[in-house]
């Protein structure tokens, strides 16, 4: 059984262990997070604490951008962009990992508590009935404090999340 998570595209570049899970995994990625990859790839700001790590992550981001731009993958992504909330056919990343791109829309149901990308993650999670996987402690805290109807896991708990029983969203 394939385990499904909603996450940002950059998480796959930063956390390489997400691409080699012990079980079959599908990541649903909001399309806007793919667009963010282009900004992160060219920014002068450091994404990581050390220069070596920053260079490594930006290289991985570039590789992910190139992979998504390959003709077949691009065609799958463009298919999802034809209508709101459509999900692309899956894009294989490794033997155990695949990605689907969702054409999410920020409809602002969470007001000022969450930024547009966070809102899209929340809405994609609800639509897909899949937990969010993130490294943003503050986001996790706001989801829990707001008692939002989604499951959320910290990336540090990825192995636990793979073993955690799959449940329908409340």
Secondary structure as the mmCIF struct_conf table of DSSP 4:
data_model
#
loop_
_struct_conf.conf_type_id
_struct_conf.id
_struct_conf.beg_label_comp_id
_struct_conf.beg_label_asym_id
_struct_conf.beg_label_seq_id
_struct_conf.end_label_comp_id
_struct_conf.end_label_asym_id
_struct_conf.end_label_seq_id
STRN STRN1 UNK A 3 UNK A 7
HELX_RH_AL_P HELX_RH_AL_P1 UNK A 9 UNK A 14
HELX_RH_3T_P HELX_RH_3T_P1 UNK A 16 UNK A 19
BEND BEND1 UNK A 20 UNK A 20
BEND BEND2 UNK A 22 UNK A 23
STRN STRN2 UNK A 25 UNK A 30
HELX_RH_AL_P HELX_RH_AL_P2 UNK A 31 UNK A 42
BEND BEND3 UNK A 44 UNK A 45
BEND BEND4 UNK A 47 UNK A 50
HELX_RH_AL_P HELX_RH_AL_P3 UNK A 51 UNK A 69
BEND BEND5 UNK A 70 UNK A 70
HELX_RH_AL_P HELX_RH_AL_P4 UNK A 71 UNK A 80
TURN_TY1_P TURN_TY1_P1 UNK A 81 UNK A 82
BEND BEND6 UNK A 83 UNK A 83
TURN_TY1_P TURN_TY1_P2 UNK A 84 UNK A 85
STRN STRN3 UNK A 87 UNK A 87
HELX_LH_PP_P HELX_LH_PP_P1 UNK A 88 UNK A 90
STRN STRN4 UNK A 91 UNK A 92
BEND BEND7 UNK A 94 UNK A 96
STRN STRN5 UNK A 97 UNK A 102
TURN_TY1_P TURN_TY1_P3 UNK A 109 UNK A 110
HELX_RH_3T_P HELX_RH_3T_P2 UNK A 111 UNK A 113
BEND BEND8 UNK A 114 UNK A 114
HELX_RH_AL_P HELX_RH_AL_P5 UNK A 116 UNK A 128
TURN_TY1_P TURN_TY1_P4 UNK A 129 UNK A 129
STRN STRN6 UNK A 131 UNK A 134
BEND BEND9 UNK A 135 UNK A 135
HELX_RH_AL_P HELX_RH_AL_P6 UNK A 137 UNK A 145
TURN_TY1_P TURN_TY1_P5 UNK A 146 UNK A 147
BEND BEND10 UNK A 149 UNK A 150
STRN STRN7 UNK A 152 UNK A 154
HELX_RH_3T_P HELX_RH_3T_P3 UNK A 155 UNK A 157
HELX_RH_AL_P HELX_RH_AL_P7 UNK A 158 UNK A 163
BEND BEND11 UNK A 164 UNK A 164
HELX_LH_PP_P HELX_LH_PP_P2 UNK A 165 UNK A 166
#
